[in-house]
Amino acid sequence: MILVFGKDNDPSIRRVLTWLDYYGEAFVCSGSDVLSIEQVSIHASSSDFVISVGQHKFLASELKAVWYRSNWIAVKDFFFKPEAFVPQRTPAQSIDTFLSNYWYAHEDLIEKILDSVRTLGKNREGRFSKLYALHEATKLGLDVPDTLYSTSKIELMDFYERHKTIISKSFDIAFTCNEPPQSYASYTSLVTTQDIQDLPDHFFPSVFQRCIEKAYEVRTFYLDGRFFSTAIISQANAKTQVDYRKYDTDRMNRNVPVLLPQAIECKIKELMEKCDLKTGSIDLIRGLDGKYYFLEVNPVGQFGYPSAQCNYQLHRKIANYLSNYGNDK
C-alpha cells in the first residue's frame, strides 16, 4: 500500500498514480479525507495497527511508502478541540487537558508509523522556511542575492540606494485568487523609488533582494540525490525577464535540459540533507557574471512542465521511487 497526501485532482499526482496502477501497486490518495488509527493490536509475537483514510482501511504492516505531495496530514479529531492553557481550570477544562495529552500521543503515533516506511516529502507542522534555507545555503558556500527581510521603510531605502535595482518576492506560498472571469497571483516584481515612497514608515514583513542580471534561470527537480535541471531562457522577453512565471503564451520561453556544475550539485545536495528534504524544486539564476545564484527550494514545487519539456519522465521516476526503491523500471 502506498499512501499519497494531496489533492487527487492534481495533474502530477494523477500521472504518478497512473504509473503506480501500471506497476500493480495498491495506493490511497488522501484528498480531503482525514487519517486515523482505528485499532492497535499488540501481542508477544507481533503487533499491528489498522489505519483508515476516508473509506479505506489497511494495516500499517501493509504500508510500503508515503508521498507528501502536500506537506500536511488531516488527522481525525474524534471528540474535542484542545483548549488554550488557563491557570485556574475547572474540572471540565482539566479533563480536556488530559484528553489533549492523549490526543497528541495519538498524532505522534501516526507520524512515527508513517516515518517508519520509505517517504518522499515531509509532513511538517507549519510551513517550510525558505529564508532558513537561504541562510543555510550561504553557510554552505552557495552564492545568493543580497537579501533584506524588513518592516522598515528607512532600511528598505538604504538597501535600494546600495543596490539600485531590487526586487520583492514572496518567501512563503504564492498568493492566488480566482474571481471569474479574473484570476490573481503574486509574482516577483521590481521595486521602484515610488513604490518605497508610497509605503508607511513600518509595513508588513517583506523580503527584498538585489536583482541579478541573468543569462538564464534554472529550475532543478531534486529526487533523493538526483538532479533534473532545466534552463529557462526567459531574459529575452520583457514580460518574463523578472519572473518567468508571467508566461507569454504568444512567445513561450525555451526550456532545455542543462547540467549544473558538480560543485553546485554537491552543495545543494548537502543543503537538502540539512533541511531533511528528499525532494523539492530548486530555483537558481545563472548570472551574467558566470555565477549560479541559489534563490529558493520549494518542497512541493511543480515539476510537470519541465519534465515534459526536457523528457525527464519525472512522474514515472517518482512512481519508481515509491514502488520499488533503487529500481528505475
N, C-alpha and C positions, 0 to 999 in steps of 0.2 A: 504494500500500500504506500502510495506517495501522496503526501498532503501538501496542497498549494494554498497559500494565503494571498488572496487578491480577487479582483472582480472577474467573474467568468466571461464578461463581455470585452475584456482587454484583448486586443488582437494578438499581442505577443503571447499571452497566456494560452489563448486558443490554439495557436500554432504549436506551442510546446506540448499541449495536451494531445494534439493530433499525432505527434511523434510518439508520445507515451502509449497511446492507443495502438499505434502501429507495432510497437515493441511488445504489446500484450501486457502492459503494466496496469494494475489497478490503481486508481487515483481518486482523490476527492478534492474539489476546489471549494474553498470556504465561502466565497462570495460575501454576502452579508450575514451568513449563518454564524452562530456562536458555537464555541467549543467547550466541552465539559468532560469530566471524568465521571462516568455513571457508576462504576463499581470497581473495587480493588479486591483482589483475591491473593492472599499470601499464605503459602504453605511451606513446610520444611524443605520440600524438594523443588518448588517452583513458585513463581508469583507472576501476576499479570494485571493489566488494567483495561477496562472497557472504556474506549473513547467515543464520544458522539460529536458529530458535526452536522447540524441540521437533522435530516432523516437518516444519515449514515452512521453506522456503528461498526467499530472494528477493535481488535485487540492491539495493545501497544506493541506486543511482540511481532505483529504483522507490519508495523510501520517501518518502512525502508529508508525514506528520505523526506525532507521538508524543504519547500521553497518559499521563502518570504518575498514574494513579489511586492507585497505591501508590508511595511515594517510594523505591523501591529497584529495582535490577536484579540478577537472579541471573545471574552471569557464569560460563560453563562453566570448570571447573578441570580441565585435561587430565591433569596428572601429578603435582602436588606441592602441598604447603602451605608457604608461606614460613616459615622458621624465625626465631625471635627472634634479635637480634644477640648474638654472643658474641665477646670479644676474640681468643681463640685458636681459630681454626677449622680443622677437619680439611679435607682436600681435598673430601670429600663435602659438607660444610657450605658451602664456598666455591662449589661448583657450584650448590647450592641458592640461594645469594645471587645468583649470576649469572643463574639462571633466574628468580628473583623480579623482578629488574630488567626482564627481558624481559616477564614477565607483567604488571607494572604498565604497561609501554608498550602491551601488548595491551588492557588495560582502558581506558587513556587514549584509544586509537584508537576503541574502541567509543563512548565518551562523546562524542568530537568528531564522529563520524558522526551520532549521534542529535541532538546540539545544532545541527547544520547545517540541520535542517529545522524547520518550524513545530512548536512544542511547547506543551503545556498541562500545567502542573505542572512539577516539577523533580526530577531524580534527585539525591539527596544522600547523602553518606557520613555516616551518623548521622542524628539526628532534628532537625527544625526547632525552634529555641529560642523558645518563646513568651515567656519572660522577656526575651529580646533584643528581640522585637517590642514588648513593653510599654515597655521602655526607650526605643526609638526613637519610639514613639508620644508619649511625654511631650516629647521634643525637638521634635516637630512641632506641639506645642500642643494635642494631644488631651487631654481630661480622662480620668484613670484613677483608680481607687480607690487610696488609700494601701495600699502593699504591703510585706510583710515576708517575706524569704526567709532562714530561720534554722535553726539546730540548738540554740539556747539557750532553756531554759525561762525564764530571767530576762528575756531580750529579748522573748519572747512575752508574758509577764505585763505588761511595761511597755507593749507595743503594745495589749494588751487594755484596760489602765487608761486609755489615751489615747482609745480609740475606743468602748469599752463593748460594741459589737456587732460581732463579726468572724466571718469565715468561713474555712474551709480548703478548698483545691481542688487538683486535680492540674494541674501545668503541663507534663505530657507526655501521652502517650496514656492514655486512661481504662482502668482495670483492669476486666476482665471475666473471669468464670469460670463455666462450666456444669458442674453436677454433678446430673444429673437425679434427682429432679424439681425441684431447686432451681437457681437461677441467681443470680450475684452481680455487682455492678458498683459502681464508685466514683462518688460524686456530690459536688457542692458542699454543704457542711454547716456549720451554725452551730457555733461553738466556745464552750463554757461554761467557767466557772471550774473546775468539777470535771474537765473534760477536761484542762485545763492542770495541775491539781494531780496528776493521775494520771500525768503524763509524767515520765520521768527528767530529770536536770539537762541532759543532752545527748541529742538524739534525731536520727533520720534527717532530712536536709534537707527542709524542708517550706515550703509557700507559704501565707501568710495575708493576708487583705485586709479593709479596712473594709467592712462590709455597707452597701450603698447602698439607701436606701428608694426603691423603684421605682414608676413609673407603669405601665411595661410593659417587656418585653425585646424586643430586636431581633436577628433573625438575618438577616444580609446575605450573599447569594452574589455574589461578585465574579468577573467574567469579562472579562478583557482591557479594563479601563477602564469596564465597565458594571456597574451596581448593581441587584440584585434583592432588595429588603428586605421582611421580614415582621415585623409587630408581633405578639408573642405575649402575649396577655392572661392572665398567669399569677398575678398578685398577689392575686386574689380567692379563690383556692383555697389553703387551708393546706398541702395536700400539695405544691403546685408553687411556693409563694412564694419559696423559696430557690433551687430548681433545677427548671426547667420539665420536665426530662427524667424526673422522677419522675411519669410520666404517671398521671393519674386516668382510667381507662378508662370510669368511670361518668359522668364530668363533664369531658369533654375541653376543653382551653383553646381559645379562639377564636384563629384565625390570620388576619390581614388584611393586604393589601398596604399598604405605607407608604413615603413618600418621605423620605429623610434630607435635612437642610439641605445646600445646595450646599457650604457651607464645610466641613462634616464630610466629605462625599464627597471633596472635593479633598485634604484631609489624609490620608484613608485611601488614596486613590489614590497619593499620594506615598509613604506607608508601604509599600504593596505593591510599588512600583517599587524602593524602597530595599532591601526584602527579596528582590527578584528573583522575585516571585510574580505570575504572570498569572491565577491563580485561587485561591480559598480561601473558606472560610466564616468570617464575622466575627461575633463576639458583642458586643453593646452593651447598655447599660441606659439607658433614659430615666428619669432620677431625678425625684422629686417636686419637686426644686429647678429643674427645667426643663433641666438639663444632659444631654448624651449622654456616657456613660462607656464608653470602649473597654475591653473585657475581654480579648479574645484573637483570634488568627486561626489557623485550622486549615487547612493547605494541602490536606488530603484530607478535609475535613469533609463530613458528609451534607447533601444538598440535595433529596432526593426528596420528602420530606413537605411542606416549604414550597412547592416547585414545584407540587405537586398542589393544595394549599390555596389558592394565590394564582393559579393558572392561568398560571404563568410559562413552562411548557414548556421547562425548562432542559435536559432530555436532548436535545431537538431542537436547541437553541441550541449545545450542546457539539458535537453532530454537525456542525452548520453550520460551526463554527469549524475543526474538524479536516478537513472535506472540501472546503471552499471558502471560504477566508478572506475576510471582509468581505462575503459574500453571504448574507444571512439568508433562506434558502429558505422 
